[in-house]
């Protein structure tokens, strides 16, 4: 079951709205907000709800399926499954109290896509790794390893990959390095290459970095008859399709590949050391990712096309309790215009059925 975005009205004048996300009966996050949806260019201050009073009276306002939820730095990015007003985020920051002896306190801001675009920080990089200290493990099999100025390096046998970022002695990010000739040689055993890349991708934060341009692998003059260019292009596309979570970086040359990896490790280290991610870490740990292809409209269409007997709108719409009936009707009308379903009768007495055999 997809997560549900729920907005309720409270009796509190300062924070008149409760915004929460629930999945499979589990509360992922709940905040008390000053607005149900921030206006253009605005961001709304929120308080995280620590505990809900069972006696509190809450007035339901809207329920919308969540199409996607993810953590980006200090932000929890949310995409709602509806045509308009669908992108927003919860930004969590920690700031010191005026009385420094009291330590830090959490602040949460509710922002929409229009507010993010209008904010003065819209061009600021999410992670600023300048000056962060990193430790890199270099696989003991590397003969001419890359250099990481300012970083602590050590030689060790890595289970997978050629370079690993260390955090508290553990490898938390890995890069597999390939030269142009290495990559071409691996094409002689494509199945084994897929196996090693699957192992690399399983680490979660990993990348394949190639010391060549993509175009070099399609240039017959550079291939020198070793492989047909069409075959190489097919395999490279196959690698990307079969390992979608593994970034493949065609850096151009050794120097740029080394530089990209250094920046990748620095950014990852900054994110790992950021102590302002309490809210997004907690929500991310609870959220169960459910891949969606066409979103809720696709689910409604698939359900309608799977019906073997004529059905009425109201009964069919009850299968999607969190979706307005008007949206279900819109999807059915789109299928009717495509000739995939038919409609007989008018109004609520109308019957819908799949077209053809």
C-alpha positions in Angstrom: 0.0 0.0 0.0 1.3 3.5 -0.9 1.9 6.1 1.8 -0.9 8.6 2.4 -0.5 12.3 2.9 -3.1 13.5 5.4 -4.1 17.1 6.3 -6.4 17.7 9.3 -7.6 20.9 10.9 -6.8 21.4 14.6 -8.2 23.7 17.2 -4.9 25.5 17.7 -4.8 29.1 16.5 -1.0 29.2 16.0 -0.7 25.8 14.3 -4.2 25.2 12.8 -3.1 22.2 10.7 -1.8 18.8 11.3 0.1 17.3 8.3 1.1 13.6 8.5 2.3 10.7 6.3 1.0 7.2 7.1 2.0 4.0 5.5 0.4 0.6 6.2 -1.0 1.9 9.4 2.4 3.3 10.7 2.9 6.9 11.2 6.0 8.0 9.4 6.0 11.7 10.3 3.5 14.3 11.7 4.0 18.1 12.0 1.8 20.9 13.2 1.8 23.6 10.5 0.7 27.2 10.1 -0.7 26.4 6.6 -2.1 23.4 4.8 -0.1 24.3 1.7 2.3 27.2 1.6 1.6 29.9 -0.9 3.9 30.9 -3.8 7.3 31.9 -2.6 6.5 31.0 1.1 7.8 28.6 3.6 5.9 27.6 6.7 7.4 27.0 10.1 6.3 23.7 11.7 6.6 21.8 15.0 7.3 18.1 14.9 4.5 16.2 16.7 6.0 14.1 19.4 2.8 12.5 20.7 -0.8 12.8 19.7 -3.4 13.5 22.4 -6.2 10.9 21.8 -8.8 13.4 23.1 -7.8 16.1 20.5 -10.5 16.9 18.0 -9.2 16.8 14.4 -11.2 17.7 11.3 -10.2 15.7 8.1 -9.4 18.0 5.2 -7.6 15.8 2.5 -6.0 12.5 1.9 -3.7 12.1 -1.1 -1.5 9.1 -2.0 2.3 9.7 -2.0 3.9 8.9 -5.3 7.5 9.3 -4.0 9.3 10.1 -0.8 13.1 10.4 -0.4 15.8 12.0 1.6 17.9 14.7 0.0 20.5 16.1 2.5 18.5 17.8 5.3 15.3 17.6 3.4 12.5 15.1 3.1 11.2 15.5 -0.5 7.6 14.4 -1.1 5.8 14.0 -4.4 2.0 13.6 -4.1 0.1 11.6 -6.7 -2.1 14.3 -8.1 -1.9 16.6 -11.1 -1.4 20.0 -9.3 0.3 21.1 -6.0 2.2 17.8 -5.8 5.8 18.6 -4.9 6.9 19.8 -1.5 9.6 19.2 1.2 10.2 19.3 4.9 13.5 20.9 5.7 14.9 20.0 9.1 17.7 22.2 10.6 19.2 22.4 14.1 20.1 25.7 15.6 21.6 26.8 18.9 19.4 28.3 21.6 20.0 31.9 22.5 21.3 30.5 25.8 24.1 28.4 24.4 24.2 26.3 27.5 20.8 24.7 26.4 22.4 23.2 23.3 20.6 22.8 20.0 17.0 22.8 19.0 15.2 21.5 15.9 13.4 23.7 13.4 11.2 22.3 10.5 10.1 24.3 7.5 7.4 23.2 5.0 8.1 24.4 1.5 6.5 23.8 -1.9 8.2 23.7 -5.3 7.3 27.3 -6.1 8.7 28.4 -2.7 11.9 26.6 -3.3 12.4 28.2 -6.7 11.7 31.7 -5.2 14.0 31.3 -2.2 17.4 33.0 -2.3 19.2 29.6 -1.7 17.8 28.1 -4.9 21.2 28.0 -6.6 23.1 26.7 -3.5 24.5 23.2 -3.7 22.8 20.8 -1.3 26.1 19.5 0.1 29.1 21.8 0.6 32.0 19.5 1.2 34.8 22.1 1.2 37.3 21.3 3.9 35.8 18.1 5.0 38.3 15.5 6.2 38.0 12.1 4.4 39.7 8.7 4.7 40.1 6.6 1.6 40.9 2.9 1.3 42.8 1.9 -1.8 42.6 -1.7 -2.9 45.9 -3.4 -2.6 45.7 -4.6 -6.2 45.9 -1.1 -7.6 49.3 -0.7 -9.2 49.1 3.0 -10.1 46.5 4.4 -7.7 44.7 7.7 -7.9 45.8 10.4 -5.5 43.5 12.2 -2.9 45.3 15.4 -1.7 44.4 16.2 1.9 42.8 12.8 2.5 44.1 10.0 4.7 44.7 6.9 2.6 45.5 3.3 3.5 46.1 0.2 1.5 43.8 -2.8 2.1 42.0 -5.5 0.3 38.5 -4.3 -0.6 35.7 -6.8 -1.0 34.5 -5.0 -4.1 35.7 -1.9 -6.0 39.0 -0.2 -6.2 38.5 2.8 -3.8 36.4 3.0 -0.7 35.4 5.9 1.6 36.0 5.1 5.2 33.8 6.2 8.1 34.6 4.9 11.6 36.7 2.3 9.9 33.9 1.0 7.7 33.6 1.3 3.9 30.5 3.5 3.3 31.0 4.3 -0.4 32.9 2.6 -3.2 34.1 3.4 -6.7 35.2 0.9 -9.3 37.8 2.3 -11.7 38.0 1.3 -15.3 40.5 2.4 -18.0 39.5 2.3 -21.6 41.4 -1.0 -22.2 40.0 -2.5 -18.9 36.5 -1.9 -20.1 37.0 -3.4 -23.5 38.7 -6.4 -22.0 35.7 -7.0 -19.7 33.5 -7.2 -22.7 35.0 -10.6 -23.4 33.1 -11.9 -20.4 29.9 -9.9 -20.2 28.1 -12.2 -17.8 31.0 -12.0 -15.3 31.0 -8.2 -15.7 27.3 -8.1 -14.8 27.9 -10.3 -11.8 30.6 -7.9 -10.4 28.6 -4.8 -11.2 25.6 -6.3 -9.3 27.9 -6.9 -6.3 29.1 -3.3 -6.6 25.6 -1.8 -6.8 24.5 -3.8 -3.8 26.6 -1.5 -1.5 24.0 1.3 -2.0 26.5 4.1 -2.5 28.8 3.1 -5.4 29.8 4.2 -8.8 31.6 2.9 -11.9 34.0 5.5 -13.1 35.6 5.1 -16.6 38.7 7.0 -17.7 37.3 7.6 -21.2 34.6 9.3 -23.1 31.4 7.4 -24.1 32.1 8.3 -27.7 35.5 6.5 -27.5 33.7 3.2 -27.2 31.7 3.8 -30.4 34.7 5.0 -32.5 35.8 2.2 -34.9 39.3 3.7 -35.2 39.9 3.5 -31.4 38.4 0.0 -31.2 41.0 -1.2 -33.7 38.9 -4.2 -34.7 38.7 -5.6 -31.2 34.9 -5.3 -31.0 32.3 -4.0 -33.4 31.1 -0.5 -32.3 27.5 -1.7 -32.4 28.2 -4.5 -30.0 30.0 -2.2 -27.6 27.2 0.3 -27.7 24.6 -2.5 -27.0 26.6 -3.8 -24.0 27.0 -0.3 -22.5 23.3 0.3 -22.8 22.6 -3.1 -21.3 24.8 -2.4 -18.3 22.9 0.8 -17.6 19.5 -0.9 -18.0 20.4 -3.9 -15.8 22.1 -1.9 -13.0 19.8 1.2 -12.8 21.0 2.2 -9.3 24.7 2.2 -10.2 25.9 5.5 -11.7 28.2 5.1 -14.6 30.5 8.1 -15.1 32.4 8.5 -18.4 34.9 11.0 -16.9 37.1 11.4 -20.1 40.5 10.7 -18.7 42.5 9.6 -15.6 42.8 13.1 -14.1 39.0 13.9 -14.3 38.0 10.4 -13.1 40.3 10.9 -10.1 38.8 14.4 -9.5 35.2 13.2 -9.8 35.8 10.4 -7.3 37.4 12.8 -4.8 34.4 15.1 -4.9 32.0 12.1 -4.7 33.7 10.9 -1.5 33.8 14.4 0.0 30.1 14.9 -0.7 29.3 11.6 0.8 31.4 12.2 3.9 29.7 15.6 4.4 26.3 13.9 4.3 27.4 11.1 6.7 28.8 13.6 9.2 25.8 16.0 9.1 24.1 15.9 12.4 21.0 17.8 11.2 19.3 14.8 9.6 17.4 13.4 12.5 13.9 13.8 11.1 14.7 12.6 7.6 16.8 9.7 8.8 13.9 8.5 11.0 11.3 8.8 8.2 13.6 7.3 5.6 14.2 4.3 7.9 10.4 3.7 8.3 9.4 4.3 4.7 8.9 1.2 2.5 9.8 2.0 -1.1 7.1 0.8 -3.5 8.2 1.3 -7.2 5.5 2.9 -9.3 5.5 3.2 -13.1 2.5 5.3 -14.2 1.4 6.5 -10.7 -2.1 6.4 -9.4 -3.8 7.1 -12.8 -2.0 4.0 -14.1 -3.3 1.9 -11.2 -6.9 3.1 -11.8 -6.6 2.4 -15.5 -5.2 -1.1 -14.9 -8.0 -1.9 -12.4 -10.7 -0.8 -14.9 -9.2 -2.8 -17.7 -9.1 -5.9 -15.4 -12.8 -5.8 -14.8 -14.5 -8.7 -16.6 -18.1 -7.5 -16.0 -19.8 -4.1 -16.4 -19.4 -1.8 -13.4 -20.8 1.5 -12.1 -18.6 4.5 -11.2 -19.5 4.7 -7.5 -18.8 1.1 -6.8 -15.5 1.1 -8.8 -14.3 4.3 -7.1 -14.8 2.8 -3.7 -11.7 0.6 -4.5 -9.7 3.9 -4.2 -11.0 5.5 -1.0 -8.3 8.2 -0.9 -9.0 9.4 -4.5 -11.7 11.9 -5.4 -14.4 10.4 -7.5 -13.8 13.1 -10.1 -10.3 11.8 -10.7 -11.5 8.2 -11.2 -14.1 9.5 -13.7 -11.4 11.5 -15.6 -9.3 8.3 -16.0 -12.3 6.3 -17.2 -13.1 9.0 -19.7 -9.6 8.9 -21.0 -9.8 5.1 -21.5 -13.1 5.6 -23.3 -11.6 8.2 -25.6 -8.8 5.7 -26.4 -11.4 3.1 -27.3 -10.3 0.8 -24.5 -13.6 0.8 -22.5 -17.2 1.8 -23.3 -19.9 3.5 -21.4 -23.6 2.9 -21.7 -26.2 5.1 -20.0 -25.8 8.5 -18.3 -25.1 9.8 -14.9 -24.7 7.5 -11.9 -26.7 4.8 -13.6 -24.1 4.5 -16.4 -22.3 1.2 -16.8 -18.6 0.9 -17.9 -17.1 -2.1 -19.5 -13.9 -3.2 -21.2 -14.1 -2.8 -25.0 -13.5 -5.8 -27.2 -13.0 -9.5 -26.2 
